[in-house]
Amino acid sequence: MKRIAPRQPAPTSRPLALTIAGSDSGGGAGIQADLKTMEAAGVFGTSVITSVTAQNTQAVESTHVLPAEEVDAQLSAVFADFAVQAVKTGMLATTELVELVTEWIQRQEIPAVIDPVMVAASGDRLLEPEAEQAYKRLIASATVVTPNADEAAVLTDIDPETPADLQSAGEQLCALGADAALVKGGHLSGEQVTDVLVTDDGGEFSVTEFTHPRVQNAATHGSGCTLASAITAQLAHGDSLESAVERGVNQLSRAIRYHHAVGSSGAVHHSVTLQEQGSRTEALHAVEDGVRQLQKEQWGESSLEAIIPDGGMQFVGATPYAETVDEVAAIDGRLTGTSMGVRDTHGVRFGASSHMARLLLAAREFDSTLRFAANCRYNDRVQAVLDKQDWTVASIDQTAEEDSPTISEELSQAFEATAETPAALVDDRAHGKEPMTRLLATDTTTLVQRLQTIAAATTPKQ
């Protein structure tokens, strides 16, 4: 019998971070959110549990705070064996725990992200009033403190209502000793969410604003924990504070939009960035398969060349979580007609398209199930084909190039004019550019079939 040698270990090496927070039985916030977020960011997460909550997406039913000696024992165990490179705090609950955690953090020479968890998103209080003053000593040890507007109002003498108020609150928090303060504006009203980072640069404050469109009616359970953990993970990787905050804010914006539909209210998607990266292979292969089908010059008696625009045809596909052009796969160049038949110029890659990718991303703001898009000619023959289909068709009206609206505004007008998601967007380009049809679809099979239908009906008969 042949002897098989045992497999050799192949350990991985990752940055280490620590979260000191409460447990959420609903899994969307607290320790659970922290560890999920850290793991997704490529960081090994350790944890010290301060309290156990009976909690879901609607409310905190009860809270059991652990004895200070048990929390101290956890901290001792972690720091005795792990080379922690960044730490964050969440729910600390009592004055005794705030003071204990402050002493431990002051003994470490690592970045500290202080999330002053005082009230849950459901409105349930998570910190005893007496502990609010103790927090100010902890804040003095912070690399960055991350209150929302309500928490900033408790910690300062400002009740923020505007981004300027957020900045003023941040300056007061820095005056308490924090290196920086990220004051979050999600609780303020308005179509935009603005978070303000105030950094103390030797007595002078520098200010950076991070603004994102507000996601309407989306789940925000666990949002504060997820943001603080994302920042902590990036600091553990060695990022600068501003870079860590920017990446964390962008990750949270995506995590809220593509939230988990769990419980009654939902929860943020802690690993959404990792999921986006993991879905790129599928999106790339889908576009490649669609392009291969289009490269068959003849479909029966029809020819794709009849509908390829003068500037070439683009075919793009987004990942399910795409937010940027670099997350949209596209033909590197265009699909064109040649003496050898229909060919793409340089294959398919992410970030290869600008206009069509931005159009698809804008369309996904109205229907997130849309994943693929392509363009073809627009003329009377194409319009006649569109008139015969059961597709929803919308017009993009541009009267003058210099006065044309942005793609988002164009799409907003087009989607508002139709009761259903358009399958085709037509632009007669009154200002002189080549008229164009842009097709939208949830899958490549449907997109290719629509192109085939248009080509079959518009190809001149021999």
C-alpha positions as CSV (number, residue, x, y, z in Angstrom):
1,M,0.0,0.0,0.0
2,K,1.5,3.3,-1.1
3,R,2.1,5.7,1.8
4,I,0.8,9.2,1.4
5,A,2.8,11.9,3.0
6,P,0.8,14.2,5.3
7,R,-0.1,17.6,3.9
8,Q,2.1,20.5,5.1
9,P,0.4,23.5,6.8
10,A,0.2,26.7,4.8
11,P,-0.7,29.4,7.3
12,T,-1.8,32.8,6.2
13,S,-0.7,36.1,7.8
14,R,-3.2,38.9,8.3
15,P,-3.4,42.1,10.3
16,L,-5.1,41.7,13.7
17,A,-7.7,44.0,15.2
18,L,-9.8,44.0,18.4
19,T,-13.4,44.9,18.9
20,I,-14.6,45.7,22.5
21,A,-18.4,45.8,22.2
22,G,-21.7,44.2,23.1
23,S,-23.2,41.1,21.4
24,D,-26.3,41.4,19.1
25,S,-28.4,38.3,19.0
26,G,-29.8,39.6,15.7
27,G,-26.4,39.4,14.1
28,G,-26.5,42.8,12.4
29,A,-24.8,45.0,14.9
30,G,-22.3,44.8,17.8
31,I,-19.6,42.1,18.0
32,Q,-21.2,40.1,15.2
33,A,-21.1,43.1,12.8
34,D,-17.6,44.0,13.8
35,L,-16.1,40.5,13.2
36,K,-17.9,40.1,9.9
37,T,-16.7,43.5,8.6
38,M,-13.1,42.8,9.7
39,E,-13.0,39.4,8.1
40,A,-14.3,40.8,4.9
41,A,-11.6,43.4,5.0
42,G,-8.9,40.8,5.3
43,V,-8.3,41.3,9.0
44,F,-8.3,38.7,11.8
45,G,-10.7,40.0,14.4
46,T,-10.5,39.3,18.1
47,S,-13.2,40.3,20.5
48,V,-14.0,41.3,24.0
49,I,-17.7,41.1,24.9
50,T,-18.9,43.8,27.3
51,S,-22.6,42.8,27.3
52,V,-25.2,40.5,25.9
53,T,-28.3,41.9,24.4
54,A,-31.6,40.3,23.4
55,Q,-31.9,42.2,20.2
56,N,-33.3,42.1,16.6
57,T,-33.8,44.6,13.8
58,Q,-36.7,46.2,15.6
59,A,-35.6,46.7,19.2
60,V,-33.4,45.8,22.1
61,E,-35.5,43.6,24.4
62,S,-33.0,43.3,27.3
63,T,-29.4,43.8,28.2
64,H,-27.0,41.9,30.5
65,V,-23.8,43.7,31.2
66,L,-20.8,41.5,32.0
67,P,-18.9,42.0,35.3
68,A,-15.9,44.3,34.9
69,E,-13.6,41.5,36.0
70,E,-14.8,39.3,33.1
71,V,-14.2,42.0,30.6
72,D,-10.8,42.6,32.1
73,A,-10.0,38.9,31.8
74,Q,-10.9,39.0,28.2
75,L,-8.7,42.0,27.5
76,S,-5.8,40.4,29.3
77,A,-6.2,37.2,27.3
78,V,-6.3,38.9,24.0
79,F,-3.3,41.3,24.5
80,A,-1.2,38.5,26.1
81,D,-1.3,36.4,22.9
82,F,-2.2,38.6,19.9
83,A,-0.2,41.4,18.3
84,V,-3.3,43.6,18.0
85,Q,-2.6,46.4,15.4
86,A,-5.8,48.4,15.9
87,V,-8.7,48.5,18.3
88,K,-12.3,49.8,18.3
89,T,-14.9,50.2,21.0
90,G,-18.6,49.9,20.7
91,M,-21.2,49.4,23.5
92,L,-19.5,49.9,26.9
93,A,-22.7,50.4,28.8
94,T,-21.5,51.5,32.2
95,T,-19.0,54.0,33.8
96,E,-17.0,51.2,35.2
97,L,-16.5,49.5,31.8
98,V,-15.7,52.8,30.1
99,E,-13.0,53.5,32.7
100,L,-11.6,50.0,32.4
101,V,-11.4,50.1,28.7
102,T,-9.8,53.5,28.8
103,E,-7.0,52.2,31.0
104,W,-6.3,49.3,28.6
105,I,-6.3,51.5,25.5
106,Q,-4.0,54.1,27.1
107,R,-1.5,51.3,27.7
108,Q,-1.4,50.3,24.0
109,E,0.4,52.1,21.2
110,I,-2.0,51.3,18.5
111,P,-4.8,53.2,16.6
112,A,-8.0,53.4,18.5
113,V,-11.4,53.9,16.9
114,I,-14.0,55.0,19.5
115,D,-17.6,54.5,18.5
116,P,-19.5,56.1,21.4
117,V,-22.5,53.8,21.3
118,M,-25.2,55.4,23.4
119,V,-28.5,54.7,21.6
120,A,-29.4,51.9,19.2
121,A,-30.9,52.7,15.8
122,S,-34.2,51.5,17.3
123,G,-34.1,54.3,19.9
124,D,-33.2,52.0,22.8
125,R,-30.6,53.5,25.2
126,L,-27.3,51.5,25.5
127,L,-25.3,53.6,27.9
128,E,-26.2,54.7,31.4
129,P,-26.3,58.5,31.7
130,E,-23.5,58.6,34.4
131,A,-21.1,57.1,31.8
132,E,-21.3,60.1,29.5
133,Q,-18.7,62.1,31.4
134,A,-16.4,59.0,31.6
135,Y,-16.4,58.8,27.8
136,K,-14.6,62.1,27.5
137,R,-11.4,60.6,29.0
138,L,-11.7,57.7,26.5
139,I,-12.2,60.1,23.6
140,A,-8.9,61.7,24.6
141,S,-7.2,58.4,23.7
142,A,-8.9,58.1,20.3
143,T,-7.2,58.1,16.9
144,V,-10.7,58.9,15.7
145,V,-14.1,59.1,17.4
146,T,-17.1,58.3,15.3
147,P,-20.4,59.7,16.8
148,N,-23.6,60.2,14.9
149,A,-25.3,63.6,15.2
150,D,-27.3,62.5,18.3
151,E,-24.2,61.2,20.1
152,A,-22.3,64.3,19.2
153,A,-25.1,66.3,20.8
154,V,-24.6,64.4,24.1
155,L,-20.8,64.8,24.0
156,T,-20.7,68.4,23.0
157,D,-22.8,71.5,23.5
158,I,-23.9,71.4,19.8
159,D,-27.1,69.8,18.5
160,P,-26.1,69.3,14.8
161,E,-28.5,70.3,12.1
162,T,-26.1,71.1,9.3
163,P,-22.7,70.0,8.0
164,A,-21.3,73.2,9.6
165,D,-22.7,72.0,12.9
166,L,-21.1,68.6,12.4
167,Q,-17.7,70.3,11.9
168,S,-18.1,72.4,15.0
169,A,-19.0,69.3,17.0
170,G,-15.9,67.6,15.5
171,E,-13.7,70.4,16.6
172,Q,-15.0,70.2,20.2
173,L,-14.3,66.5,20.2
174,C,-10.8,67.1,19.0
175,A,-10.4,69.7,21.8
176,L,-11.1,66.9,24.2
177,G,-8.0,65.2,23.0
178,A,-9.0,63.0,20.1
179,D,-6.7,63.1,17.1
180,A,-9.7,63.3,14.8
181,A,-13.5,63.1,14.9
182,L,-15.8,61.7,12.2
183,V,-19.2,63.2,12.9
184,K,-21.8,61.3,10.9
185,G,-24.7,63.1,9.2
186,G,-27.0,60.1,8.5
187,H,-29.5,61.3,11.2
188,L,-29.9,64.7,9.5
189,S,-32.5,65.4,6.8
190,G,-31.8,65.9,3.2
191,E,-31.2,63.9,-0.1
192,Q,-27.5,63.8,0.6
193,V,-25.7,62.3,3.6
194,T,-22.6,64.2,4.6
195,D,-20.1,62.9,7.1
196,V,-17.5,65.3,8.3
197,L,-13.9,64.4,9.3
198,V,-12.2,66.9,11.5
199,T,-8.5,66.3,12.2
200,D,-6.4,68.2,14.7
201,D,-3.2,69.1,13.0
202,G,-1.2,70.6,15.8
203,G,-3.8,73.0,17.0
204,E,-5.3,73.7,13.6
205,F,-8.2,71.8,12.3
206,S,-8.4,70.3,8.8
207,V,-11.8,69.3,7.5
208,T,-12.9,66.7,4.9
209,E,-16.5,66.1,3.9
210,F,-17.7,62.8,2.5
211,T,-21.0,63.0,0.7
212,H,-23.2,60.2,-0.7
213,P,-26.8,60.2,-2.0
214,R,-29.2,59.0,0.7
215,V,-30.6,55.5,0.2
216,Q,-34.3,55.8,0.7
217,N,-36.0,53.4,3.1
218,A,-32.9,51.2,3.4
219,A,-31.9,49.2,6.5
220,T,-29.3,50.9,8.7
221,H,-29.2,48.4,11.6
222,G,-25.5,47.9,12.4
223,S,-24.4,50.9,10.3
224,G,-22.3,52.6,13.0
225,C,-20.6,49.4,14.1
226,T,-19.8,48.5,10.5
227,L,-18.3,51.8,9.7
228,A,-16.1,51.9,12.8
229,S,-15.0,48.3,12.1
230,A,-14.2,49.1,8.5
231,I,-12.1,52.0,9.5
232,T,-10.3,49.9,12.2
233,A,-9.6,47.2,9.7
234,Q,-8.0,49.7,7.3
235,L,-5.9,51.2,10.1
236,A,-4.7,47.7,11.0
237,H,-3.6,47.3,7.3
238,G,-1.5,50.5,7.8
239,D,-3.7,52.9,5.9
240,S,-3.6,56.6,6.7
241,L,-6.6,57.9,8.7
242,E,-8.1,59.8,5.9
243,S,-7.8,56.9,3.5
244,A,-9.2,54.5,6.1
245,V,-12.2,56.8,6.7
246,E,-12.9,57.3,3.0
247,R,-12.8,53.6,2.3
248,G,-15.0,52.9,5.3
249,V,-17.6,55.5,4.4
250,N,-17.7,54.2,0.8
251,Q,-18.1,50.6,2.0
252,L,-20.9,51.6,4.4
253,S,-22.8,53.4,1.6
254,R,-22.7,50.3,-0.5
255,A,-23.6,48.1,2.5
256,I,-26.7,50.1,3.2
257,R,-27.9,50.1,-0.4
258,Y,-27.3,46.4,-0.9
259,H,-28.5,45.5,2.6
260,H,-29.6,42.1,3.9
261,A,-33.4,41.6,3.7
262,V,-33.6,39.9,7.1
263,G,-36.0,40.4,10.0
264,S,-38.6,43.1,9.9
265,S,-36.2,46.0,9.1
266,G,-33.1,44.4,7.5
267,A,-29.5,44.9,8.3
268,V,-26.5,46.3,6.5
269,H,-24.4,44.0,4.3
270,H,-21.1,43.8,6.2
271,S,-19.2,41.9,3.5
272,V,-20.7,43.6,0.4
273,T,-17.3,44.8,-0.8
274,L,-15.9,41.3,-0.7
275,Q,-19.0,40.0,-2.4
276,E,-18.6,42.5,-5.2
277,Q,-15.0,41.4,-5.8
278,G,-16.0,37.8,-5.7
279,S,-18.7,38.4,-8.4
280,R,-16.4,39.9,-10.9
281,T,-15.4,36.6,-12.6
282,E,-19.1,35.8,-13.2
283,A,-19.7,39.3,-14.7
284,L,-16.6,39.1,-16.9
285,H,-17.5,35.7,-18.3
286,A,-21.1,36.7,-18.9
287,V,-19.9,39.6,-21.1
288,E,-17.3,37.4,-22.8
289,D,-20.1,34.9,-23.6
290,G,-22.4,37.6,-24.9
291,V,-19.6,39.0,-27.1
292,R,-18.8,35.5,-28.5
293,Q,-22.5,35.2,-29.6
294,L,-22.4,38.6,-31.3
295,Q,-19.2,37.7,-33.1
296,K,-21.1,35.2,-35.2
297,E,-21.6,37.4,-38.2
298,Q,-24.7,35.8,-39.5
299,W,-27.9,34.9,-37.6
300,G,-29.8,33.1,-40.3
301,E,-30.5,35.8,-42.9
302,S,-29.6,38.7,-40.6
303,S,-26.3,40.5,-40.1
304,L,-25.2,42.2,-36.9
305,E,-23.2,44.6,-39.0
306,A,-26.4,46.3,-40.1
307,I,-27.0,47.7,-36.6
308,I,-23.4,48.4,-35.5
309,P,-23.0,52.1,-35.0
310,D,-20.3,54.0,-37.0
311,G,-18.3,54.3,-33.8
312,G,-18.7,50.6,-32.9
313,M,-20.9,48.6,-30.6
314,Q,-20.3,48.4,-26.8
315,F,-21.5,45.5,-24.6
316,V,-21.1,46.0,-20.8
317,G,-22.0,44.0,-17.7
318,A,-22.0,45.1,-14.1
319,T,-21.5,43.0,-11.0
320,P,-24.6,42.7,-8.8
321,Y,-23.1,45.3,-6.4
322,A,-21.5,47.6,-8.9
323,E,-21.1,51.3,-8.0
324,T,-18.2,52.5,-10.2
325,V,-17.1,52.2,-13.8
326,D,-14.2,49.9,-12.6
327,E,-16.9,47.4,-11.5
328,V,-18.4,47.1,-15.0
329,A,-16.9,44.7,-17.5
330,A,-16.9,45.9,-21.1
331,I,-15.3,45.4,-24.5
332,D,-11.9,47.0,-24.5
333,G,-12.6,49.2,-27.5
334,R,-15.7,48.4,-29.6
335,L,-17.3,45.6,-31.5
336,T,-16.8,46.4,-35.2
337,G,-17.5,44.9,-38.6
338,T,-14.4,43.8,-40.5
339,S,-13.5,41.7,-43.6
340,M,-13.1,38.8,-41.2
341,G,-16.6,39.4,-39.8
342,V,-17.7,41.0,-36.6
343,R,-14.8,41.3,-34.1
344,D,-14.0,42.9,-30.8
345,T,-10.9,45.0,-30.7
346,H,-9.0,44.0,-27.5
347,G,-11.1,41.5,-25.5
348,V,-13.1,42.3,-22.4
349,R,-11.9,43.9,-19.1
350,F,-13.2,45.9,-16.2
351,G,-13.2,49.7,-16.5
352,A,-12.9,49.6,-20.3
353,S,-16.1,51.6,-20.9
354,S,-16.9,55.1,-19.7
355,H,-20.2,56.3,-21.2
356,M,-22.0,53.0,-21.5
357,A,-20.8,51.9,-18.0
358,R,-22.0,55.1,-16.5
359,L,-25.4,54.8,-18.3
360,L,-25.8,51.3,-16.9
361,L,-24.9,52.4,-13.4
362,A,-27.3,55.3,-13.6
363,A,-30.1,52.9,-14.8
364,R,-29.4,50.6,-11.8
365,E,-30.3,53.5,-9.5
366,F,-33.8,53.0,-10.7
367,D,-33.8,49.2,-11.2
368,S,-30.9,47.4,-9.4
369,T,-31.7,44.1,-11.3
370,L,-30.3,45.6,-14.5
371,R,-26.9,44.1,-15.1
372,F,-26.1,44.4,-18.9
373,A,-26.4,47.0,-21.7
374,A,-25.4,47.4,-25.3
375,N,-25.8,50.1,-28.0
376,C,-26.8,49.8,-31.6
377,R,-27.9,52.1,-34.4
378,Y,-31.1,54.1,-34.2
379,N,-33.0,55.0,-37.4
380,D,-36.5,54.6,-38.9
381,R,-36.1,50.9,-39.5
382,V,-35.0,50.3,-35.9
383,Q,-37.9,52.4,-34.6
384,A,-40.3,50.2,-36.7
385,V,-38.9,47.1,-35.1
386,L,-39.2,48.6,-31.6
387,D,-42.8,49.5,-32.4
388,K,-43.7,45.9,-33.1
389,Q,-42.2,44.5,-29.9
390,D,-43.7,44.3,-26.4
391,W,-40.7,46.0,-25.0
392,T,-41.0,49.2,-23.0
393,V,-39.2,52.0,-24.9
394,A,-38.2,55.4,-23.6
395,S,-36.7,58.4,-25.3
396,I,-33.7,60.4,-24.2
397,D,-34.2,64.0,-25.4
398,Q,-31.2,66.1,-25.9
399,T,-31.8,69.4,-27.6
400,A,-28.3,70.9,-27.5
401,E,-25.1,69.2,-26.5
402,E,-23.8,72.0,-24.3
403,D,-27.1,72.1,-22.5
404,S,-27.6,68.4,-22.1
405,P,-28.3,67.0,-18.7
406,T,-26.2,64.4,-16.9
407,I,-26.8,60.7,-17.6
408,S,-28.6,60.4,-14.3
409,E,-31.0,63.2,-15.1
410,E,-31.5,61.8,-18.6
411,L,-32.4,58.4,-17.1
412,S,-34.6,59.9,-14.4
413,Q,-36.7,61.5,-17.1
414,A,-36.8,58.3,-19.2
415,F,-37.8,56.1,-16.3
416,E,-40.4,58.5,-15.0
417,A,-42.0,58.5,-18.4
418,T,-42.6,54.8,-18.4
419,A,-44.5,52.6,-16.0
420,E,-42.0,49.7,-16.4
421,T,-38.2,49.5,-16.7
422,P,-37.3,50.4,-20.3
423,A,-35.8,47.6,-22.4
424,A,-34.6,50.3,-24.9
425,L,-33.6,53.9,-24.7
426,V,-33.6,55.8,-28.0
427,D,-31.8,59.0,-28.7
428,D,-32.3,60.7,-32.0
429,R,-29.4,63.1,-31.2
430,A,-31.0,66.2,-32.5
431,H,-27.7,68.1,-31.9
432,G,-25.9,66.3,-34.7
433,K,-24.2,63.2,-33.2
434,E,-25.0,59.7,-34.4
435,P,-28.5,58.6,-33.3
436,M,-28.3,55.6,-30.9
437,T,-30.4,52.8,-29.3
438,R,-29.3,51.6,-25.9
439,L,-30.6,48.3,-24.7
440,L,-30.9,47.3,-21.0
441,A,-31.3,43.7,-19.6
442,T,-31.0,41.7,-16.5
443,D,-29.0,38.9,-18.3
444,T,-26.9,38.5,-21.5
445,T,-29.3,36.0,-23.1
446,T,-32.1,38.6,-23.2
447,L,-29.7,41.3,-24.4
448,V,-28.3,39.2,-27.3
449,Q,-31.9,38.2,-28.3
450,R,-32.9,41.8,-28.4
451,L,-30.0,42.7,-30.6
452,Q,-30.7,39.7,-32.8
453,T,-34.4,40.8,-33.2
454,I,-33.4,44.3,-34.3
455,A,-30.7,43.0,-36.6
456,A,-33.0,40.4,-38.2
457,A,-35.7,42.9,-39.1
458,T,-33.3,45.7,-40.3
459,T,-30.9,43.7,-42.5
460,P,-31.4,44.5,-46.2
461,K,-32.8,41.4,-47.9
462,Q,-30.6,39.9,-50.7
